[in-house]
Amino acid sequence: MSKGVVVLNADHSIINVINWKRAITLVMSGKAEVEEESNHVIRNFEGTQSFIVPTVIRLIKFIKNVYKAKVAFTKKNVLIRDNYTCAYCGSKENLTVDHVIPSSKGGKTTWDNCVTSCEPCNYKKGNKLLEETKMVLKFRPYQPSLVDYLRAKVQVFGLDGLIKAKTRIGS
């Protein structure tokens, strides 16, 4: 089934990636129209209705100020920002979130102090500072703008090639 459905604003700027159920609900309620379809078909329980799952939908009404919103800090969003890759070794296996400055040493649970880490690196680092472990971050953690986050989310879902011609990210 589809990994996600890209939602475009009325001006074709990308505003989110949602699941197919939510996308079909928006289309059926008249709030969005299908821009691109997948090759997946779903049917209701009785088999009396069928729907082609969209890959890209566009909202009918323009949503203003969508890019002023802040990206919520969640484990899932940290993983998306970091492209599901360990910030220490680059692994994509057994991922979790690590505090760069450990909580036990005053580190906060914020965008600027948390990175994706594989379990072996997280265990190796433990509650030590980076200088104490000789481990190096591959990038500096940061709070992504909504545009940065949407770009990362589209890439993570593997939808970037599909929508390049249809969208304007952050324009």
N, C-alpha and C positions, 0 to 999 in steps of 0.2 A: 504494500500500500504506500501511498505518497508519504514522504518524510515530513512535509509541511506545505502550506499554501501561502504564497506571498500575497500580502495585502497592499495595494497601491491606493494612495489618496486620489481624489478626483483629477488632480493635475499629473498623475502618473509617477509621483514621488513615492518611494517605498516607506511604509509606516510600520509594518510588522510581518512576522511569519506566524501563522496559526495552524491548528490542526484542521483536517478536512471536514470534521463534523461542524465546527464553528463556521467554516467557510460556506458550507451548504446552507446553514441556517441564515447567514447574511444574504445569500443569493435568493433563497426562498422568501425571505421577508421583504425583498425589494430594496435592501440597503446597499447591495453591491451587484455587480454584473461580472460574468466570467470573461476574462481576457485570454486565458490559455487553459486548455483541458489536458488531462492526463489520459492514459489508456485504461484506467481503472473504472469499473462500473460497480455501483452498489445497488442493492435492491432492498425494499422494505420486507418485513417479516412475511407478509402474505404473498409477496412476489408480484404485487399489482403495480408498483411504481419502481422505476429505476432512475439513477442519477449518475452522470459522468463526473468523477471527482476532478475538481479544478486544480491547477497548479498555480495560477495567478488570478486574483480577482481585483476589481477596482471599485472603490466606494463611489456611490452616486453623488453624495454631498461632500464637499470639501471640508476637511477638518483643519481649523486654524490652530496655530500655536502648538502643534504636536511635537515639534522639535525642542520646545522649551522644557519638556518633561525630563526628569532625572531617571536614570536607570536604577531600579531597585537593587539593593545589595542582597543577593541570594547565592547559595552555593552553585546552583545551576548557571546563574549569570556570570559568575567568576569563571566557571568551566568554559562557557561560550566565549567570553572575552579572551581567554588564553588558548582558544582553539583546541580544547581537550588535550592539552600537551603539558607535561611536567615542566615547570619553569626552571628546574635545576638540571635535568638530564635529557629532556626531550621525549621521554617515554609517553605512550598513549594508553598504557595499561594500569589497572588498579588505582584510579585517580581519586584524590581527595583534595581538600583545601588546607593550606598551611599558613600559619601566621609567620611572616618574615621576622618580626620582633615578637617572640612568644608572649602569650597572654600573661604568663607567670612573671615576665619581666616588664610588664606595663604596656605591652602591645595591644592595640585596639583591633576590633573586628571591623575593618573598614576596607574600602577598595584599595587604598594606598598601602595596606599592610598584609593583604592576603593574596596568595597565588595558588594556582593549580600545582599539585605535587603528587607524584606517584607514592604509593605506600612505602617502598624501600627508602626513597629520599626523605620522606617525612619522618620515618623512624630514625634514620641516620642523623638528621638534624635535631630531632627531639625538641627540648626546650632550650636549645643553645642559640646564641647569636651567630650570624653567618661567619663572622671573623673567627669564632671559636671552632668552626667545623671545616674551614677552608672550602666551603661550597660557594658557588657563584651563581647568581641569577642570570638567566639568559636575556631577561628584560626587566625593566623597572615596573612594578605594579602601579596602576593608575585608575582613576574613575573614568570610564568611557563616556563620551557624549552619546546621545541617543543615535546619532548618525554612525559613529564608530561601532556601537553595539549592533545596530541593524546590519551593517556590512559584515560583521563577524558572524552574526546569526545566519545570514543568507549563505555565507561560505560554509559554515558548519553543516547546514542542511543540504549542501551540494546543489544549491539552486542558482548560484551566481552566473553560470553560463546560460541558463534558461532565460533569465530576465534582463540581461545586459541591454538589449535593444528596446525593451519595453519600459524601463524605469529610469528615474533620475534619483540617485541616492544623495540626499542632502542638498539638492539644488534648489 
